[in-house]
Amino acid sequence: FASLLGLCLVTQIATGLFLAMHYTSDIATAFTSVAHICRDVNYGWLIRSIHANGASFFFICIYLHIGRGLYYGSYLYKETWTIGVVLLLLVMMTAFVGYVLP
């Protein structure tokens, strides 16, 4: 699942950059900029859909990766498991900042 995580991460970064090129965060024009992305940007609807669904698939892959680690007893490697937990918390914080706050 690590290779799928890498593919999802690259896809999320690429689609996020393309969306950020057309998005405005002003409170008066944020909704119209999303409508502009979906209607006027070439394949903007597809980029937005890939970005939204890719985030869900990314977290599914993360949970499957953690589940595999639990099944095979990887939690016995304290340093590796601690780094994984820190990375999981960082990913969750980043998702919160990118999804809830805007």
C-alpha positions in Angstrom: 0.0 0.0 0.0 3.0 2.3 0.3 3.3 2.6 -3.5 -0.4 3.5 -3.7 0.1 6.1 -1.0 2.9 7.7 -3.0 0.8 7.7 -6.1 -2.1 9.3 -4.2 0.2 11.9 -2.7 1.6 12.9 -6.0 -1.9 13.1 -7.5 -3.1 15.2 -4.6 -0.2 17.6 -4.9 -0.6 18.0 -8.7 -4.4 18.4 -8.7 -4.1 20.7 -5.6 -1.7 23.0 -7.5 -3.9 23.1 -10.6 -6.9 24.0 -8.4 -5.0 26.6 -6.5 -4.1 28.4 -9.8 -7.8 29.3 -10.2 -9.1 29.4 -6.7 -9.6 32.7 -4.8 -10.1 32.6 -1.0 -11.9 35.9 -0.7 -15.2 35.3 1.2 -17.2 37.1 -1.5 -15.7 35.2 -4.5 -14.8 31.8 -3.2 -18.0 30.0 -4.4 -17.8 31.7 -7.8 -14.2 30.6 -8.2 -15.2 27.0 -7.6 -18.0 27.4 -10.1 -15.5 28.9 -12.5 -13.2 25.9 -12.1 -16.0 23.5 -12.8 -17.5 25.3 -15.7 -14.8 27.4 -17.5 -11.4 25.6 -16.8 -10.6 22.8 -19.2 -11.3 19.6 -17.3 -11.7 21.6 -14.1 -14.6 19.4 -13.0 -12.4 16.3 -13.5 -9.5 17.8 -11.6 -11.8 18.8 -8.7 -13.3 15.3 -8.6 -10.0 13.6 -8.7 -8.7 15.8 -5.9 -11.8 15.2 -3.7 -12.0 11.5 -4.3 -8.2 11.1 -4.1 -8.2 12.4 -0.6 -10.7 9.7 0.5 -8.7 7.0 -1.3 -5.5 8.3 0.3 -6.9 7.8 3.8 -8.3 4.4 2.9 -4.8 3.4 1.8 -3.3 4.8 5.0 -5.8 2.8 7.2 -5.1 -0.3 5.2 -1.4 0.3 5.6 -1.8 0.7 9.4 -4.0 -2.4 9.6 -1.4 -4.4 7.8 1.2 -3.2 10.3 -1.0 -4.2 13.2 -1.6 -7.6 11.7 2.1 -8.3 11.2 3.1 -6.9 14.6 5.1 -3.9 13.4 4.1 -2.0 16.6 6.9 -3.9 18.3 9.4 -1.6 16.4 8.9 1.4 18.7 10.9 4.0 16.7 9.3 3.1 13.4 5.8 2.9 14.8 6.3 6.3 16.6 7.4 7.9 13.3 4.3 6.4 11.6 2.0 7.8 14.3 3.6 11.2 14.0 3.2 11.1 10.2 -0.5 10.0 10.5 -1.2 13.0 12.9 0.6 15.4 10.5 -1.5 14.1 7.5 -4.7 14.4 9.6 -3.8 18.0 10.6 -3.0 18.9 7.0 -6.3 17.5 5.8 -8.1 19.5 8.5 -6.4 22.7 7.5 -7.0 22.1 3.8 -10.6 20.9 4.1 -12.3 22.5 7.2 -10.6 25.9 7.4 -11.0 27.3 3.9 
